[in-house]
Amino acid sequence: MRQLLKLPKLSVQNPLVATAMYAISIVFMKGLSLIMLPFLTHNLSQAEYGQLELLASLAAIASVIAGLGLAEALFRFAGMADDAEQAQNHFARLLNLAIWVAVSVTLISQISLGSLAIWLPETLAILDIRIVMLTIAFEAMIALPLGWLRMQNRVIAFCLIVCSRALIQISLTYALVSQGSGVTGILLAGLVSAGLSTICLLYCVKGDFNFSFNNQANKYLKYSVPMMLSGIIAFCILGADKWVLAQYASLEQVAIVAVAAKLALATVILLQPFSMWWSPRRFTTLKQEGEQRLTYFTQLGLILAVTVGIGLCFISPLLIDLLVPESYHSAIYIAPILILAMVLKEAVELINIGCLVGKTSKCQVVINAIAALITLALLFILIPKMQSTGLAYALLLGQAARLLMFFVASQHYLPLSYSLIRLIFLTSIGFTISFTLPLNLSAWHAACFAPVIGITFFALAYLCLFPKKANGLKGIIHAWH
């Protein structure tokens, strides 16, 4: 066992190899719900699946609070450190803080849950909520070591731990649900896999930190708490929608939206290899290579996001037909809208660098608060009139407003030379294609067109944005070095 855990100290320096390994990891880590979609929709009732989705939303907001934005603080402080020793010190202090937070979350949530239960839907069992909160405590400790492994290019360790956790969770879920444990069995599988991952991660990074009281917590919290508040507010943009829908519709409707949302999540999954390679390096690239290089990779990420969105819009009807029972097939009509909303969400993560370069992140809180109010207003206006379709359009419009505000603010703090007119033109074409063509074709025909249209769009967009760099496939590959 000791020899096995020493292996992850190997690092991967080639960006293409690292990206490929991140891709494998992300398919398991964030694609778990999508991987389990056929099994769960065929073995749970539609109401149970809707209940599971509400618990997942509860876990999402709880994880934001328990995480305290410390992972973002790690990228900010360790990423801009003057040397490796200073970066390691930042990691050690932040991980200690995360451990103390996890212990506090466990004690507070388990003691006070009885009184807090009155604020939660009656359809959620207290036992299920307790399991969710225990899992969140482990998640609070997991985020920092995973981020540190990424910053150290320890892709092998990252890949092994993430994939092992997913396989354990899938195996336990299959076994427990097959035995009739239902939603509770799924949550228990998540708890066990999270606990084992925490143990492995802390062992892997044990040489980089010592357990102690963090006497510099205020410096990190000044940056991370606004990030946490921003995350809570962002939950109102993507997360609270299902709680609002549950007030006006049945759990079955929530389940249908959940299926469409899982396919939209594939947007994030497919973009994560690039994002996980690029996100920890944004600050370093800005500091060492300058604004021009930063602008190049940001625009490259944007056209990747639109390309992925187009491809998913074309293939989603076929996936829904093949993966889930017929009672979920109305998700075909809302999936493209949610996919495009996720494209806009990922675009924000690329262009918000100007709001992150300072020592505080209050700008993010203000923008996300405004976007949350806009989205919530749209949800309460559109859902009573249009049900699940209204939910989808509310999220799309909310993300569009959020993207616009972040772009303006980021350019104020860090002006970058984007090819703005070309980006708007390309995005408009991509969205028009995504909205019109797939629903006018059969599911199989749309899926066959997906790779052709996606590759064609990306190639034309690359040539349009980077005419001097585009030299066929060679130019694109060289751009990663």
matplotlib code that plots the C-alpha trace (Angstrom):
import matplotlib.pyplot as plt

x = [0.0, 2.8, 4.6, 1.4, 0.8, 4.4, 3.7, 1.7, 4.7, 5.6, 4.6, 3.6, 5.1, 3.6, 0.4, -1.3, -0.6, -1.7, -4.9, -5.7, -5.2, -7.4, -10.0, -10.1, -10.3, -13.1, -15.2, -15.2, -15.4, -17.9, -19.5, -20.5, -24.1, -24.2, -22.6, -25.2, -28.1, -29.4, -29.1, -30.8, -33.6, -34.5, -34.2, -35.7, -39.2, -39.5, -40.4, -37.4, -35.1, -36.6, -36.0, -32.4, -31.9, -33.2, -30.7, -28.0, -28.9, -28.7, -25.2, -24.2, -25.0, -23.6, -20.3, -19.9, -20.3, -18.0, -15.4, -15.2, -13.6, -10.3, -9.5, -9.7, -7.5, -4.9, -4.8, -4.5, -1.9, 0.2, -0.1, 1.4, 4.0, 7.6, 9.0, 8.1, 8.7, 6.3, 3.7, 4.0, 3.6, 0.4, -0.9, -0.1, -1.9, -4.9, -5.2, -5.0, -7.8, -9.9, -9.5, -10.7, -13.7, -14.6, -14.6, -16.8, -19.2, -19.6, -20.4, -22.6, -24.7, -25.3, -26.2, -28.5, -30.1, -33.3, -34.2, -33.1, -35.2, -38.4, -36.9, -36.4, -39.0, -41.0, -40.1, -36.5, -35.7, -33.6, -31.3, -30.6, -29.7, -27.4, -25.5, -25.2, -23.7, -21.2, -20.1, -19.8, -17.4, -15.1, -15.5, -14.3, -10.9, -10.7, -10.7, -7.4, -5.2, -6.7, -6.0, -2.4, -1.8, -3.0, -0.6, 2.3, 1.5, 1.0, -1.5, -0.9, -1.9, -4.9, -6.1, -5.6, -7.5, -10.3, -10.9, -10.7, -13.2, -15.6, -15.3, -15.9, -18.9, -20.4, -19.8, -21.4, -24.3, -25.1, -24.9, -27.0, -29.7, -30.0, -30.7, -33.5, -31.8, -33.0, -31.9, -30.3, -28.1, -26.9, -26.0, -24.1, -22.1, -21.1, -20.1, -17.9, -16.1, -15.5, -14.1, -11.6, -10.6, -9.9, -7.6, -5.6, -5.3, -4.0, -1.5, -0.3, 0.3, 1.5, 5.0, 3.7, 1.9, 1.9, -1.3, -1.5, -3.5, -3.5, -2.4, -2.7, -6.3, -7.6, -5.4, -6.9, -10.4, -10.4, -10.0, -11.9, -15.0, -16.2, -15.5, -17.7, -20.5, -20.2, -20.6, -23.7, -25.2, -24.2, -26.3, -29.3, -28.3, -27.7, -29.1, -32.0, -34.0, -35.1, -36.3, -38.4, -39.8, -40.7, -43.0, -45.0, -44.7, -44.3, -41.2, -41.6, -41.1, -38.0, -36.7, -37.2, -35.3, -32.6, -32.1, -31.7, -29.4, -27.2, -26.7, -25.9, -23.4, -21.5, -20.6, -18.6, -17.1, -15.9, -14.3, -12.8, -9.6, -8.7, -10.1, -8.2, -5.0, -5.5, -7.2, -4.2, -1.9, -3.8, -2.1, 1.3, 0.8, -0.2, 2.8, 5.5, 4.3, 2.1, -1.4, -1.1, -0.6, -3.4, -5.8, -4.9, -5.7, -8.9, -10.2, -9.2, -11.2, -14.2, -14.4, -13.8, -16.9, -19.1, -17.9, -18.7, -22.1, -22.9, -21.9, -23.9, -27.0, -26.8, -26.2, -28.6, -31.8, -30.2, -28.7, -32.1, -33.7, -31.2, -30.4, -33.6, -37.2, -39.8, -41.4, -38.3, -38.2, -39.7, -36.2, -35.2, -36.8, -35.1, -31.7, -30.4, -31.4, -29.6, -26.5, -26.2, -26.6, -23.7, -21.6, -22.2, -21.3, -18.0, -17.3, -17.6, -14.9, -12.6, -13.1, -13.3, -9.5, -9.6, -11.9, -9.5, -6.1, -6.6, -6.2, -10.0, -12.9, -15.8, -16.4, -17.5, -19.9, -21.6, -21.9, -23.2, -25.7, -27.2, -27.2, -28.9, -31.6, -32.2, -32.3, -34.6, -37.0, -37.1, -37.6, -40.6, -42.0, -41.5, -41.9, -45.5, -46.3, -44.0, -43.0, -39.7, -39.3, -39.6, -36.9, -34.5, -35.0, -34.6, -31.3, -30.1, -31.0, -29.5, -26.2, -26.2, -26.6, -23.9, -21.5, -22.0, -21.4, -18.3, -16.9, -17.3, -15.9, -12.9, -12.0, -12.1, -9.6, -7.5, -8.1, -7.3, -7.3, -10.1, -11.3, -14.7, -16.7, -15.4, -16.2, -19.8, -20.2, -18.9, -21.0, -24.1, -23.6, -22.9, -26.0, -28.2, -27.0, -27.6, -31.1, -32.4, -30.9, -30.9, -34.7, -35.4, -33.6, -34.1, -32.1, -29.7, -29.2, -28.5, -25.9, -24.2, -23.8, -22.4, -18.7, -18.7, -20.4, -18.3, -15.0, -15.9, -17.0, -13.9, -11.5, -13.3, -13.4, -9.7, -8.8, -11.0, -9.6, -5.9, -5.1, -1.4, -1.2, -3.5, -1.4, -3.6, -3.4, 0.3, -0.6, -3.2, -0.9, 2.0, -0.3, -0.3, 3.5]
y = [0.0, 2.4, 1.7, 2.3, 5.7, 6.8, 6.4, 9.6, 11.8, 11.4, 14.5, 15.0, 17.9, 17.5, 19.7, 17.3, 14.2, 16.1, 17.3, 13.7, 12.4, 15.2, 14.2, 10.7, 12.0, 14.4, 11.8, 9.9, 12.8, 15.1, 12.7, 10.2, 11.3, 11.1, 7.7, 6.4, 8.1, 5.0, 2.8, 5.2, 6.3, 2.6, 1.5, 4.5, 5.9, 9.3, 10.8, 9.2, 10.5, 14.0, 13.6, 12.6, 15.7, 18.0, 16.3, 16.9, 20.6, 20.7, 19.1, 21.7, 24.7, 23.0, 22.2, 25.8, 26.9, 24.2, 24.9, 28.6, 29.4, 28.0, 26.2, 29.5, 31.1, 28.3, 29.1, 32.8, 32.8, 29.8, 30.5, 34.0, 33.0, 34.0, 30.5, 26.9, 27.1, 30.1, 28.2, 25.2, 27.3, 28.7, 25.2, 24.0, 26.8, 26.6, 22.8, 23.2, 25.7, 23.4, 20.5, 22.7, 23.8, 20.2, 19.3, 22.3, 21.5, 18.0, 19.0, 21.9, 20.2, 17.0, 18.8, 21.4, 19.4, 18.7, 22.3, 23.2, 20.4, 22.5, 24.7, 21.8, 19.9, 17.3, 14.8, 14.7, 12.2, 13.4, 10.3, 11.2, 14.8, 13.7, 11.5, 14.4, 16.7, 14.1, 13.7, 17.5, 17.5, 15.2, 17.3, 20.3, 18.5, 17.0, 20.2, 21.6, 18.5, 18.0, 21.6, 21.2, 18.1, 20.0, 22.9, 20.4, 18.6, 15.4, 14.3, 10.6, 10.9, 13.1, 10.6, 7.5, 9.0, 10.5, 7.4, 5.0, 7.1, 7.0, 3.3, 2.6, 4.8, 3.3, -0.3, 0.5, 2.4, -0.5, -3.0, -1.0, 0.1, -3.5, -4.5, -2.0, 0.7, 3.4, 7.0, 6.3, 3.6, 6.1, 8.6, 6.0, 5.0, 8.7, 9.0, 5.9, 6.9, 10.5, 9.2, 6.9, 9.6, 12.0, 9.4, 8.8, 12.5, 13.5, 10.7, 11.8, 15.4, 14.6, 15.8, 19.3, 20.2, 19.8, 19.8, 23.0, 26.0, 28.5, 31.9, 33.6, 32.5, 36.1, 36.9, 33.9, 34.4, 38.0, 36.6, 33.3, 34.3, 36.7, 33.8, 31.6, 34.2, 34.5, 30.7, 30.9, 33.6, 31.6, 28.7, 31.0, 31.1, 27.3, 25.2, 26.9, 26.5, 23.0, 24.1, 26.8, 24.3, 21.9, 24.7, 24.8, 21.3, 17.7, 15.7, 14.0, 17.4, 18.0, 14.6, 15.5, 18.8, 16.8, 14.5, 17.6, 19.2, 16.0, 16.3, 20.0, 19.0, 17.2, 20.7, 21.3, 17.8, 18.1, 21.5, 20.5, 19.0, 22.4, 24.3, 22.2, 22.6, 26.3, 27.6, 27.1, 28.7, 31.8, 34.0, 32.5, 33.1, 36.7, 37.3, 35.5, 35.7, 38.8, 39.8, 38.7, 35.0, 35.2, 36.7, 34.0, 31.1, 32.8, 33.2, 29.6, 28.5, 30.5, 28.9, 25.5, 26.1, 27.1, 24.2, 21.7, 23.3, 22.9, 19.2, 18.4, 20.2, 17.9, 14.7, 15.2, 14.0, 10.6, 10.3, 10.9, 8.4, 5.7, 6.3, 7.0, 5.7, 7.2, 9.1, 11.4, 12.1, 15.6, 16.6, 16.7, 20.1, 21.8, 20.2, 22.5, 25.6, 24.3, 23.3, 26.9, 28.2, 26.1, 27.4, 30.9, 29.8, 28.3, 31.5, 33.5, 31.3, 32.2, 35.9, 36.8, 37.0, 40.8, 40.4, 37.9, 39.5, 41.8, 40.9, 40.7, 39.3, 41.6, 42.4, 38.8, 38.9, 42.0, 40.7, 37.3, 38.9, 41.0, 38.0, 35.9, 38.5, 38.6, 34.8, 34.3, 37.0, 35.2, 31.8, 33.0, 34.8, 32.1, 28.8, 29.3, 30.1, 27.7, 25.1, 23.4, 25.3, 28.6, 27.3, 26.7, 30.1, 31.8, 30.1, 31.0, 34.7, 34.9, 33.5, 35.9, 38.8, 37.4, 37.0, 40.6, 42.0, 40.0, 41.0, 44.7, 44.5, 42.3, 44.6, 47.5, 45.9, 44.2, 45.4, 42.6, 42.9, 40.5, 40.3, 41.2, 41.7, 38.4, 36.6, 38.0, 37.0, 33.5, 33.0, 34.2, 31.7, 28.9, 29.6, 29.9, 26.5, 24.9, 26.2, 25.5, 22.5, 19.6, 19.7, 19.7, 16.5, 13.0, 12.0, 9.8, 12.3, 15.1, 12.9, 12.1, 15.8, 16.6, 15.9, 17.4, 20.7, 20.9, 20.4, 22.7, 25.5, 25.2, 25.3, 28.3, 30.1, 29.4, 30.8, 33.8, 34.7, 33.7, 34.1, 34.5, 31.4, 29.1, 26.8, 23.8, 21.2, 22.1, 25.6, 24.4, 21.8, 24.3, 26.7, 24.3, 24.6]
z = [0.0, 0.9, -2.4, -4.3, -2.8, -3.6, -7.4, -7.7, -7.0, -10.7, -12.7, -16.3, -18.1, -21.6, -21.7, -24.2, -22.1, -19.0, -20.7, -21.8, -18.2, -16.9, -19.4, -18.1, -14.5, -15.2, -17.1, -13.8, -11.4, -12.8, -15.2, -12.5, -12.5, -16.3, -16.3, -13.7, -15.5, -17.4, -14.3, -11.9, -14.2, -14.8, -11.2, -9.3, -9.7, -11.4, -8.1, -6.3, -9.0, -8.5, -4.7, -5.4, -7.5, -4.7, -2.3, -4.9, -5.0, -1.2, -1.4, -3.9, -1.8, 1.4, -0.4, -1.4, 2.2, 3.6, 1.0, 2.0, -1.4, -0.1, -3.4, -5.3, -2.6, -3.2, -6.9, -6.2, -3.4, -4.4, -8.1, -7.7, -5.1, -5.7, -5.3, -4.6, -0.8, -0.5, -2.6, -0.3, 2.8, 1.4, 0.7, 4.1, 5.9, 3.6, 4.1, 7.9, 7.7, 5.5, 8.0, 10.9, 8.8, 8.0, 11.6, 12.5, 9.6, 10.9, 14.5, 13.7, 11.0, 12.9, 16.1, 14.6, 11.8, 13.7, 14.0, 10.5, 9.0, 9.1, 6.4, 4.0, 1.9, 3.7, 1.0, 2.2, 4.9, 7.9, 7.6, 3.9, 4.9, 7.7, 5.2, 2.7, 5.4, 6.4, 2.8, 2.5, 5.4, 3.5, 0.3, 2.2, 2.8, -0.6, -2.7, -1.5, -2.1, -5.5, -6.4, -5.1, -7.2, -10.3, -9.5, -9.0, -12.3, -10.4, -12.9, -12.2, -8.5, -9.5, -12.1, -9.8, -6.9, -8.8, -11.0, -8.0, -6.0, -9.0, -9.5, -5.8, -5.8, -9.0, -7.6, -4.2, -5.8, -8.1, -5.2, -2.8, -5.3, -6.6, -3.0, -2.8, -0.7, -3.1, -2.6, 0.8, -0.7, -3.4, -0.7, 1.4, -1.6, -2.0, 1.7, 1.7, -1.5, -0.3, 3.0, 1.3, -1.1, 1.8, 3.4, 0.2, -0.6, 2.8, 2.6, -0.8, 0.4, 4.0, 3.2, 2.2, 5.4, 9.1, 11.1, 13.2, 14.0, 11.1, 12.5, 9.1, 8.4, 8.2, 5.1, 3.2, 4.4, 3.2, -0.3, 0.0, 1.9, -0.9, -3.2, -1.0, -0.9, -4.7, -4.9, -2.7, -4.8, -8.0, -6.6, -7.1, -10.8, -11.3, -8.4, -6.8, -10.1, -9.2, -5.7, -7.4, -9.9, -7.1, -5.7, -8.9, -10.3, -9.3, -8.5, -11.9, -13.6, -11.5, -12.6, -16.3, -15.8, -14.0, -17.0, -19.3, -16.8, -16.7, -20.5, -20.1, -17.5, -20.3, -21.5, -18.3, -18.4, -22.0, -21.3, -17.9, -19.3, -20.8, -17.8, -15.3, -17.2, -17.8, -14.6, -12.2, -14.8, -15.6, -13.0, -13.7, -17.4, -16.8, -14.5, -16.6, -20.2, -20.3, -21.4, -25.1, -24.1, -21.6, -24.2, -26.7, -24.4, -23.2, -26.7, -27.6, -24.6, -25.7, -29.2, -27.6, -25.3, -28.2, -30.3, -27.5, -27.0, -30.7, -30.7, -27.6, -28.9, -32.0, -30.0, -27.0, -28.7, -29.5, -26.0, -24.4, -26.7, -25.8, -22.2, -20.3, -20.2, -22.5, -19.6, -19.6, -23.4, -23.1, -21.8, -25.5, -25.9, -22.9, -23.1, -25.9, -23.9, -20.8, -22.8, -24.1, -20.6, -19.5, -22.4, -21.1, -17.6, -18.8, -20.8, -17.5, -15.9, -18.8, -19.1, -15.3, -14.8, -14.3, -11.3, -9.7, -10.0, -6.9, -3.3, -2.7, -4.8, -3.8, -7.4, -8.0, -5.2, -6.5, -10.0, -9.0, -6.6, -9.4, -11.8, -9.1, -8.6, -12.3, -12.6, -9.6, -10.9, -14.3, -12.6, -10.6, -13.7, -16.3, -14.4, -13.4, -17.1, -18.9, -16.3, -17.2, -20.5, -18.5, -16.1, -19.0, -20.6, -17.2, -16.7, -20.2, -19.9, -16.4, -17.6, -20.5, -18.1, -15.9, -18.8, -19.9, -16.4, -15.8, -19.2, -18.5, -15.0, -16.0, -18.8, -16.4, -14.0, -16.7, -20.2, -22.7, -26.5, -27.4, -31.0, -29.7, -32.9, -34.3, -31.0, -31.0, -34.7, -34.1, -31.0, -32.7, -35.6, -33.1, -31.1, -34.2, -35.4, -32.0, -31.7, -35.2, -36.9, -34.3, -33.6, -37.3, -37.9, -36.7, -33.6, -35.6, -38.4, -35.9, -34.1, -37.3, -38.2, -34.7, -35.4, -38.9, -37.8, -34.6, -36.3, -39.1, -36.7, -34.6, -37.6, -39.1, -35.8, -35.1, -38.6, -38.0, -34.5, -35.1, -38.8, -38.1, -35.8, -37.8, -39.9, -40.0, -37.3, -36.7, -35.6, -33.1, -31.5, -31.2, -29.4, -26.4, -25.9]

ax = plt.figure().add_subplot(projection="3d")
ax.plot(x, y, z, "-o")
ax.set_aspect("equal")
plt.show()
